[in-house]
Amino acid sequence: MENEVDFIKQLQDTKSKDGAFRELLQLYKERLYWHIRNIVISHDDADDVLQNTFIKVYRNIHKFKGDSQLFSWLYRIATNEAITHINKNAKRLHISNEEHQNRAINNLKADVYFEGDEIQIQLQKAIATLPEKQQLVFNMRYFDDLKYRDMSEILDTSEGALKASYHIAVKKIEAYLTSD
């Protein structure tokens, strides 16, 4: 991708928006899919949330001011869309978010797109026991390998708080996995 500022101008220009948006999809769809998938667990839900994310990006790219990196802005939208999706589904089913997450994890074995083993299912169960913020921080650091600086932009939280959250999350996950 060329200079990010020029790319954003192309995304915001009605003449070049569609072509630039196709490039944006190619650059970020896989990364955002896996970020979302780690939050919502289910492939089908991740696909839905990814589609909603890109619709929101397409409709709102003109509002992007460049106060953060484009990548951070995309991740923030994807994260918020994933959380909204979980909240809506849990509310619709009259269950807690935690119960919704546990159902998604229990359905992983039947998910034809899930290639993990029992250890990965146990890891997902351990992550599901964490508070939402710790889940996000753990997923972004462990699975997405994001730097604390980038996570700080995405989650609008200090790097120090994120490091502490990650450390606590790791300790809780270790305790969960070794408690059997």
BAPA-374305 format. One record per atom (N, C-alpha, C): residue in one letter; x, y negated, z; atom name. Coordinates in nm, 2 decimals. Example, Ala and Ser with C-alpha at 12.3 -4.5 7.8 and 13.67 -1.06 7.14 Angstrom:
 aa     px     py     pz at
  A   1.32   0.57   0.78  N
  A   1.23   0.45   0.78 CA
  A   1.32   0.33   0.78  C
  S   1.28   0.22   0.71  N
  S   1.37   0.11   0.71 CA
  S   1.29   0.00   0.79  C
This chain:
 aa     px     py     pz at
  M   0.09   0.12   0.00  N
  M   0.00   0.00   0.00 CA
  M   0.09  -0.12   0.00  C
  E   0.05  -0.22  -0.08  N
  E   0.12  -0.35  -0.08 CA
  E   0.11  -0.42   0.05  C
  N   0.15  -0.54   0.06  N
  N   0.14  -0.62   0.17 CA
  N   0.00  -0.62   0.23  C
  E  -0.01  -0.60   0.36  N
  E  -0.14  -0.59   0.42 CA
  E  -0.23  -0.71   0.40  C
  V  -0.17  -0.83   0.41  N
  V  -0.25  -0.95   0.39 CA
  V  -0.31  -0.96   0.25  C
  D  -0.23  -0.92   0.15  N
  D  -0.28  -0.92   0.01 CA
  D  -0.39  -0.81   0.00  C
  F  -0.37  -0.70   0.06  N
  F  -0.47  -0.59   0.05 CA
  F  -0.60  -0.63   0.12  C
  I  -0.59  -0.70   0.23  N
  I  -0.71  -0.75   0.30 CA
  I  -0.79  -0.85   0.21  C
  K  -0.71  -0.94   0.14  N
  K  -0.77  -1.03   0.05 CA
  K  -0.84  -0.96  -0.06  C
  Q  -0.78  -0.85  -0.11  N
  Q  -0.85  -0.77  -0.22 CA
  Q  -0.98  -0.71  -0.16  C
  L  -0.97  -0.66  -0.04  N
  L  -1.09  -0.60   0.02 CA
  L  -1.20  -0.71   0.04  C
  Q  -1.17  -0.83   0.06  N
  Q  -1.26  -0.94   0.09 CA
  Q  -1.31  -1.01  -0.04  C
  D  -1.24  -0.99  -0.15  N
  D  -1.28  -1.05  -0.27 CA
  D  -1.38  -0.96  -0.35  C
  T  -1.50  -1.02  -0.38  N
  T  -1.60  -0.94  -0.44 CA
  T  -1.56  -0.87  -0.57  C
  K  -1.46  -0.93  -0.64  N
  K  -1.42  -0.87  -0.77 CA
  K  -1.33  -0.75  -0.75  C
  S  -1.25  -0.75  -0.65  N
  S  -1.16  -0.64  -0.63 CA
  S  -1.20  -0.55  -0.51  C
  K  -1.31  -0.58  -0.44  N
  K  -1.35  -0.51  -0.32 CA
  K  -1.36  -0.36  -0.34  C
  D  -1.44  -0.32  -0.45  N
  D  -1.46  -0.17  -0.46 CA
  D  -1.34  -0.09  -0.49  C
  G  -1.25  -0.14  -0.57  N
  G  -1.12  -0.07  -0.60 CA
  G  -1.03  -0.06  -0.47  C
  A  -1.03  -0.18  -0.40  N
  A  -0.95  -0.18  -0.28 CA
  A  -1.01  -0.09  -0.17  C
  F  -1.14  -0.08  -0.17  N
  F  -1.21   0.00  -0.07 CA
  F  -1.18   0.15  -0.10  C
  R  -1.18   0.19  -0.22  N
  R  -1.14   0.33  -0.26 CA
  R  -1.00   0.36  -0.21  C
  E  -0.91   0.26  -0.22  N
  E  -0.77   0.28  -0.18 CA
  E  -0.77   0.29  -0.02  C
  L  -0.85   0.21   0.04  N
  L  -0.86   0.21   0.19 CA
  L  -0.91   0.35   0.23  C
  L  -1.01   0.40   0.16  N
  L  -1.06   0.54   0.20 CA
  L  -0.95   0.64   0.19  C
  Q  -0.88   0.64   0.08  N
  Q  -0.77   0.73   0.06 CA
  Q  -0.66   0.72   0.17  C
  L  -0.63   0.60   0.20  N
  L  -0.53   0.58   0.31 CA
  L  -0.57   0.63   0.45  C
  Y  -0.70   0.61   0.48  N
  Y  -0.74   0.63   0.62 CA
  Y  -0.84   0.74   0.65  C
  K  -0.90   0.79   0.55  N
  K  -1.02   0.88   0.58 CA
  K  -0.97   1.01   0.66  C
  E  -0.86   1.07   0.62  N
  E  -0.82   1.19   0.69 CA
  E  -0.78   1.16   0.84  C
  R  -0.70   1.05   0.86  N
  R  -0.66   1.01   0.99 CA
  R  -0.78   0.98   1.08  C
  L  -0.87   0.90   1.02  N
  L  -0.99   0.86   1.10 CA
  L  -1.08   0.98   1.13  C
  Y  -1.09   1.07   1.03  N
  Y  -1.17   1.19   1.05 CA
  Y  -1.12   1.27   1.17  C
  W  -0.99   1.29   1.18  N
  W  -0.94   1.37   1.29 CA
  W  -0.95   1.29   1.42  C
  H  -0.93   1.16   1.42  N
  H  -0.95   1.08   1.54 CA
  H  -1.10   1.10   1.59  C
  I  -1.19   1.08   1.50  N
  I  -1.33   1.10   1.53 CA
  I  -1.36   1.24   1.58  C
  R  -1.31   1.33   1.51  N
  R  -1.34   1.48   1.54 CA
  R  -1.29   1.51   1.68  C
  N  -1.18   1.45   1.72  N
  N  -1.13   1.48   1.86 CA
  N  -1.23   1.42   1.96  C
  I  -1.30   1.32   1.92  N
  I  -1.40   1.26   2.02 CA
  I  -1.53   1.33   2.02  C
  V  -1.59   1.36   1.90  N
  V  -1.72   1.42   1.89 CA
  V  -1.72   1.57   1.88  C
  I  -1.60   1.63   1.86  N
  I  -1.58   1.77   1.85 CA
  I  -1.63   1.84   1.73  C
  S  -1.75   1.82   1.69  N
  S  -1.82   1.89   1.58 CA
  S  -1.77   1.83   1.44  C
  H  -1.75   1.92   1.34  N
  H  -1.71   1.88   1.21 CA
  H  -1.83   1.80   1.15  C
  D  -1.95   1.85   1.16  N
  D  -2.06   1.78   1.10 CA
  D  -2.08   1.64   1.16  C
  D  -2.07   1.63   1.29  N
  D  -2.08   1.50   1.35 CA
  D  -1.97   1.41   1.31  C
  A  -1.85   1.46   1.30  N
  A  -1.74   1.38   1.26 CA
  A  -1.76   1.33   1.12  C
  D  -1.81   1.41   1.03  N
  D  -1.84   1.36   0.89 CA
  D  -1.94   1.25   0.90  C
  D  -2.05   1.26   0.98  N
  D  -2.15   1.16   0.99 CA
  D  -2.09   1.03   1.04  C
  V  -2.01   1.04   1.15  N
  V  -1.95   0.92   1.21 CA
  V  -1.85   0.86   1.12  C
  L  -1.77   0.94   1.04  N
  L  -1.68   0.88   0.95 CA
  L  -1.75   0.80   0.84  C
  Q  -1.86   0.86   0.79  N
  Q  -1.94   0.79   0.69 CA
  Q  -1.99   0.66   0.75  C
  N  -2.05   0.66   0.87  N
  N  -2.10   0.54   0.93 CA
  N  -1.99   0.44   0.95  C
  T  -1.87   0.49   0.99  N
  T  -1.76   0.40   1.01 CA
  T  -1.72   0.32   0.88  C
  F  -1.71   0.39   0.77  N
  F  -1.67   0.33   0.64 CA
  F  -1.78   0.24   0.59  C
  I  -1.91   0.27   0.62  N
  I  -2.02   0.18   0.58 CA
  I  -2.01   0.05   0.65  C
  K  -1.98   0.06   0.78  N
  K  -1.97  -0.06   0.87 CA
  K  -1.85  -0.14   0.82  C
  V  -1.74  -0.07   0.79  N
  V  -1.62  -0.14   0.74 CA
  V  -1.65  -0.21   0.61  C
  Y  -1.71  -0.15   0.52  N
  Y  -1.74  -0.20   0.39 CA
  Y  -1.83  -0.33   0.41  C
  R  -1.93  -0.32   0.49  N
  R  -2.03  -0.43   0.51 CA
  R  -1.97  -0.54   0.59  C
  N  -1.86  -0.52   0.67  N
  N  -1.81  -0.62   0.76 CA
  N  -1.67  -0.66   0.73  C
  I  -1.61  -0.62   0.62  N
  I  -1.47  -0.65   0.59 CA
  I  -1.45  -0.80   0.58  C
  H  -1.55  -0.87   0.54  N
  H  -1.54  -1.01   0.52 CA
  H  -1.52  -1.08   0.66  C
  K  -1.56  -1.02   0.77  N
  K  -1.55  -1.07   0.90 CA
  K  -1.41  -1.05   0.96  C
  F  -1.33  -0.96   0.90  N
  F  -1.20  -0.93   0.95 CA
  F  -1.11  -1.05   0.94  C
  K  -1.06  -1.10   1.05  N
  K  -0.98  -1.22   1.06 CA
  K  -0.83  -1.20   1.06  C
  G  -0.79  -1.07   1.08  N
  G  -0.64  -1.04   1.08 CA
  G  -0.58  -1.07   1.22  C
  D  -0.66  -1.08   1.32  N
  D  -0.61  -1.10   1.46 CA
  D  -0.54  -0.97   1.50  C
  S  -0.57  -0.86   1.44  N
  S  -0.51  -0.73   1.47 CA
  S  -0.47  -0.67   1.34  C
  Q  -0.40  -0.55   1.35  N
  Q  -0.37  -0.48   1.22 CA
  Q  -0.50  -0.42   1.17  C
  L  -0.51  -0.41   1.04  N
  L  -0.63  -0.35   0.98 CA
  L  -0.65  -0.21   1.04  C
  F  -0.54  -0.13   1.05  N
  F  -0.55   0.00   1.11 CA
  F  -0.61   0.00   1.25  C
  S  -0.58  -0.09   1.33  N
  S  -0.63  -0.10   1.47 CA
  S  -0.78  -0.14   1.46  C
  W  -0.82  -0.22   1.37  N
  W  -0.96  -0.26   1.35 CA
  W  -1.04  -0.14   1.31  C
  L  -0.99  -0.06   1.21  N
  L  -1.06   0.06   1.17 CA
  L  -1.07   0.16   1.28  C
  Y  -0.97   0.18   1.36  N
  Y  -0.98   0.27   1.47 CA
  Y  -1.08   0.23   1.57  C
  R  -1.08   0.10   1.60  N
  R  -1.18   0.04   1.70 CA
  R  -1.32   0.07   1.65  C
  I  -1.35   0.05   1.52  N
  I  -1.48   0.08   1.47 CA
  I  -1.51   0.23   1.48  C
  A  -1.42   0.31   1.44  N
  A  -1.44   0.45   1.44 CA
  A  -1.46   0.50   1.58  C
  T  -1.39   0.45   1.68  N
  T  -1.40   0.49   1.82 CA
  T  -1.54   0.45   1.87  C
  N  -1.58   0.33   1.84  N
  N  -1.71   0.28   1.89 CA
  N  -1.82   0.36   1.82  C
  E  -1.81   0.39   1.69  N
  E  -1.91   0.47   1.63 CA
  E  -1.92   0.61   1.69  C
  A  -1.81   0.67   1.72  N
  A  -1.81   0.80   1.78 CA
  A  -1.88   0.80   1.91  C
  I  -1.84   0.70   2.00  N
  I  -1.90   0.69   2.13 CA
  I  -2.05   0.67   2.12  C
  T  -2.09   0.58   2.03  N
  T  -2.24   0.55   2.00 CA
  T  -2.31   0.68   1.96  C
  H  -2.24   0.76   1.87  N
  H  -2.30   0.88   1.82 CA
  H  -2.33   0.98   1.94  C
  I  -2.23   0.99   2.03  N
  I  -2.25   1.08   2.14 CA
  I  -2.36   1.03   2.23  C
  N  -2.36   0.90   2.26  N
  N  -2.46   0.84   2.35 CA
  N  -2.60   0.86   2.29  C
  K  -2.62   0.84   2.16  N
  K  -2.75   0.85   2.10 CA
  K  -2.79   1.00   2.10  C
  N  -2.71   1.09   2.07  N
  N  -2.74   1.23   2.07 CA
  N  -2.78   1.28   2.21  C
  A  -2.70   1.24   2.30  N
  A  -2.73   1.28   2.44 CA
  A  -2.86   1.23   2.49  C
  K  -2.89   1.11   2.46  N
  K  -3.01   1.04   2.50 CA
  K  -3.13   1.11   2.43  C
  R  -3.11   1.14   2.30  N
  R  -3.22   1.21   2.22 CA
  R  -3.25   1.34   2.28  C
  L  -3.15   1.41   2.32  N
  L  -3.16   1.55   2.38 CA
  L  -3.19   1.55   2.53  C
  H  -3.20   1.43   2.59  N
  H  -3.22   1.41   2.73 CA
  H  -3.12   1.49   2.82  C
  I  -2.99   1.47   2.78  N
  I  -2.88   1.54   2.85 CA
  I  -2.78   1.43   2.87  C
  S  -2.68   1.46   2.96  N
  S  -2.57   1.37   2.99 CA
  S  -2.47   1.38   2.88  C
  N  -2.39   1.28   2.87  N
  N  -2.28   1.28   2.77 CA
  N  -2.19   1.40   2.79  C
  E  -2.16   1.43   2.92  N
  E  -2.07   1.54   2.95 CA
  E  -2.13   1.67   2.90  C
  E  -2.27   1.69   2.92  N
  E  -2.33   1.81   2.88 CA
  E  -2.33   1.82   2.72  C
  H  -2.35   1.70   2.66  N
  H  -2.34   1.70   2.51 CA
  H  -2.20   1.75   2.47  C
  Q  -2.10   1.70   2.53  N
  Q  -1.96   1.74   2.49 CA
  Q  -1.94   1.89   2.52  C
  N  -1.99   1.94   2.63  N
  N  -1.98   2.08   2.66 CA
  N  -2.05   2.17   2.55  C
  R  -2.17   2.12   2.51  N
  R  -2.24   2.20   2.41 CA
  R  -2.16   2.20   2.28  C
  A  -2.10   2.08   2.24  N
  A  -2.02   2.08   2.12 CA
  A  -1.90   2.17   2.13  C
  I  -1.83   2.17   2.25  N
  I  -1.72   2.26   2.27 CA
  I  -1.76   2.41   2.26  C
  N  -1.87   2.44   2.32  N
  N  -1.92   2.58   2.32 CA
  N  -1.96   2.62   2.18  C
  N  -1.99   2.53   2.09  N
  N  -2.03   2.56   1.95 CA
  N  -1.90   2.57   1.86  C
  L  -1.79   2.54   1.91  N
  L  -1.67   2.54   1.83 CA
  L  -1.64   2.67   1.76  C
  K  -1.66   2.78   1.84  N
  K  -1.63   2.91   1.78 CA
  K  -1.71   2.94   1.66  C
  A  -1.84   2.89   1.65  N
  A  -1.92   2.91   1.54 CA
  A  -1.90   2.81   1.42  C
  D  -1.81   2.71   1.45  N
  D  -1.78   2.61   1.35 CA
  D  -1.68   2.66   1.25  C
  V  -1.73   2.68   1.12  N
  V  -1.64   2.73   1.02 CA
  V  -1.52   2.65   0.99  C
  Y  -1.52   2.52   1.03  N
  Y  -1.41   2.43   1.01 CA
  Y  -1.31   2.43   1.12  C
  F  -1.35   2.50   1.23  N
  F  -1.25   2.50   1.35 CA
  F  -1.15   2.61   1.33  C
  E  -1.03   2.58   1.33  N
  E  -0.92   2.68   1.31 CA
  E  -0.84   2.71   1.43  C
  G  -0.89   2.66   1.54  N
  G  -0.81   2.67   1.67 CA
  G  -0.84   2.81   1.73  C
  D  -0.77   2.83   1.84  N
  D  -0.79   2.95   1.92 CA
  D  -0.85   2.92   2.06  C
  E  -0.85   3.02   2.14  N
  E  -0.90   3.01   2.27 CA
  E  -0.83   2.90   2.36  C
  I  -0.70   2.89   2.33  N
  I  -0.62   2.79   2.41 CA
  I  -0.67   2.65   2.37  C
  Q  -0.70   2.63   2.24  N
  Q  -0.75   2.49   2.20 CA
  Q  -0.89   2.47   2.26  C
  I  -0.97   2.57   2.26  N
  I  -1.10   2.55   2.32 CA
  I  -1.09   2.52   2.47  C
  Q  -1.00   2.58   2.54  N
  Q  -0.97   2.55   2.68 CA
  Q  -0.92   2.41   2.70  C
  L  -0.83   2.37   2.61  N
  L  -0.79   2.23   2.61 CA
  L  -0.90   2.13   2.59  C
  Q  -0.99   2.16   2.50  N
  Q  -1.11   2.07   2.47 CA
  Q  -1.20   2.07   2.60  C
  K  -1.21   2.18   2.67  N
  K  -1.29   2.19   2.79 CA
  K  -1.23   2.10   2.90  C
  A  -1.10   2.11   2.91  N
  A  -1.02   2.03   3.00 CA
  A  -1.04   1.88   2.97  C
  I  -1.03   1.84   2.85  N
  I  -1.04   1.70   2.81 CA
  I  -1.18   1.65   2.84  C
  A  -1.28   1.74   2.82  N
  A  -1.42   1.70   2.84 CA
  A  -1.45   1.67   2.99  C
  T  -1.36   1.72   3.08  N
  T  -1.38   1.69   3.22 CA
  T  -1.34   1.55   3.26  C
  L  -1.26   1.48   3.17  N
  L  -1.21   1.35   3.20 CA
  L  -1.31   1.24   3.18  C
  P  -1.30   1.13   3.25  N
  P  -1.38   1.01   3.22 CA
  P  -1.36   0.97   3.07  C
  E  -1.46   0.90   3.02  N
  E  -1.45   0.87   2.88 CA
  E  -1.33   0.79   2.84  C
  K  -1.28   0.69   2.91  N
  K  -1.16   0.62   2.88 CA
  K  -1.04   0.70   2.88  C
  Q  -1.03   0.79   2.98  N
  Q  -0.91   0.88   2.98 CA
  Q  -0.92   0.98   2.86  C
  Q  -1.04   1.02   2.82  N
  Q  -1.05   1.11   2.70 CA
  Q  -1.00   1.04   2.58  C
  L  -1.04   0.92   2.56  N
  L  -0.99   0.84   2.45 CA
  L  -0.84   0.82   2.45  C
  V  -0.79   0.78   2.56  N
  V  -0.65   0.76   2.57 CA
  V  -0.57   0.89   2.55  C
  F  -0.61   0.99   2.61  N
  F  -0.54   1.12   2.59 CA
  F  -0.55   1.16   2.44  C
  N  -0.67   1.16   2.38  N
  N  -0.68   1.19   2.24 CA
  N  -0.59   1.11   2.15  C
  M  -0.59   0.98   2.17  N
  M  -0.52   0.89   2.08 CA
  M  -0.37   0.91   2.10  C
  R  -0.32   0.94   2.22  N
  R  -0.18   0.96   2.24 CA
  R  -0.14   1.11   2.20  C
  Y  -0.21   1.21   2.24  N
  Y  -0.17   1.34   2.22 CA
  Y  -0.20   1.39   2.08  C
  F  -0.32   1.37   2.03  N
  F  -0.35   1.41   1.89 CA
  F  -0.31   1.32   1.78  C
  D  -0.34   1.19   1.80  N
  D  -0.31   1.09   1.70 CA
  D  -0.17   1.03   1.71  C
  D  -0.10   1.06   1.82  N
  D   0.04   1.01   1.84 CA
  D   0.05   0.86   1.82  C
  L  -0.05   0.79   1.87  N
  L  -0.05   0.64   1.86 CA
  L   0.04   0.58   1.97  C
  K   0.10   0.47   1.94  N
  K   0.18   0.40   2.03 CA
  K   0.09   0.32   2.13  C
  Y   0.14   0.30   2.25  N
  Y   0.05   0.23   2.35 CA
  Y   0.02   0.09   2.30  C
  R   0.11   0.03   2.22  N
  R   0.08  -0.11   2.17 CA
  R  -0.04  -0.10   2.08  C
  D  -0.05   0.00   1.99  N
  D  -0.16   0.01   1.90 CA
  D  -0.29   0.05   1.98  C
  M  -0.28   0.14   2.07  N
  M  -0.39   0.17   2.15 CA
  M  -0.45   0.05   2.23  C
  S  -0.36  -0.04   2.27  N
  S  -0.39  -0.16   2.34 CA
  S  -0.48  -0.25   2.26  C
  E  -0.44  -0.26   2.13  N
  E  -0.53  -0.34   2.04 CA
  E  -0.66  -0.27   2.01  C
  I  -0.66  -0.14   2.00  N
  I  -0.79  -0.07   1.97 CA
  I  -0.88  -0.07   2.08  C
  L  -0.83  -0.05   2.20  N
  L  -0.92  -0.03   2.32 CA
  L  -0.93  -0.16   2.40  C
  D  -0.85  -0.27   2.36  N
  D  -0.85  -0.39   2.43 CA
  D  -0.82  -0.38   2.58  C
  T  -0.71  -0.30   2.61  N
  T  -0.67  -0.27   2.74 CA
  T  -0.51  -0.29   2.74  C
  S  -0.46  -0.32   2.86  N
  S  -0.32  -0.34   2.87 CA
  S  -0.24  -0.21   2.85  C
  E  -0.12  -0.22   2.80  N
  E  -0.04  -0.10   2.78 CA
  E  -0.01  -0.03   2.91  C
  G   0.01  -0.11   3.02  N
  G   0.03  -0.05   3.15 CA
  G  -0.08   0.04   3.19  C
  A  -0.20  -0.02   3.18  N
  A  -0.32   0.06   3.21 CA
  A  -0.34   0.19   3.13  C
  L  -0.30   0.18   3.00  N
  L  -0.31   0.29   2.91 CA
  L  -0.21   0.40   2.95  C
  K  -0.09   0.36   2.99  N
  K   0.01   0.45   3.03 CA
  K  -0.04   0.53   3.16  C
  A  -0.09   0.45   3.25  N
  A  -0.14   0.51   3.37 CA
  A  -0.26   0.61   3.35  C
  S  -0.35   0.57   3.26  N
  S  -0.46   0.65   3.22 CA
  S  -0.41   0.78   3.16  C
  Y  -0.32   0.77   3.07  N
  Y  -0.26   0.89   3.00 CA
  Y  -0.20   0.98   3.10  C
  H  -0.12   0.93   3.19  N
  H  -0.05   1.00   3.29 CA
  H  -0.15   1.08   3.38  C
  I  -0.25   1.01   3.43  N
  I  -0.35   1.07   3.51 CA
  I  -0.43   1.18   3.43  C
  A  -0.46   1.15   3.31  N
  A  -0.53   1.25   3.22 CA
  A  -0.45   1.38   3.21  C
  V  -0.32   1.36   3.18  N
  V  -0.23   1.48   3.16 CA
  V  -0.23   1.56   3.29  C
  K  -0.22   1.49   3.41  N
  K  -0.22   1.57   3.53 CA
  K  -0.35   1.64   3.56  C
  K  -0.46   1.58   3.52  N
  K  -0.59   1.64   3.54 CA
  K  -0.61   1.76   3.45  C
  I  -0.56   1.75   3.32  N
  I  -0.57   1.86   3.23 CA
  I  -0.48   1.97   3.27  C
  E  -0.36   1.94   3.32  N
  E  -0.27   2.05   3.37 CA
  E  -0.33   2.12   3.48  C
  A  -0.40   2.05   3.57  N
  A  -0.46   2.11   3.69 CA
  A  -0.58   2.20   3.64  C
  Y  -0.65   2.15   3.55  N
  Y  -0.77   2.23   3.50 CA
  Y  -0.72   2.36   3.43  C
  L  -0.61   2.35   3.35  N
  L  -0.56   2.46   3.27 CA
  L  -0.49   2.57   3.36  C
  T  -0.44   2.52   3.48  N
  T  -0.37   2.62   3.56 CA
  T  -0.45   2.66   3.68  C
  S  -0.58   2.62   3.69  N
  S  -0.66   2.65   3.80 CA
  S  -0.73   2.79   3.80  C
  D  -0.71   2.86   3.69  N
  D  -0.77   3.00   3.67 CA
  D  -0.71   3.10   3.76  C
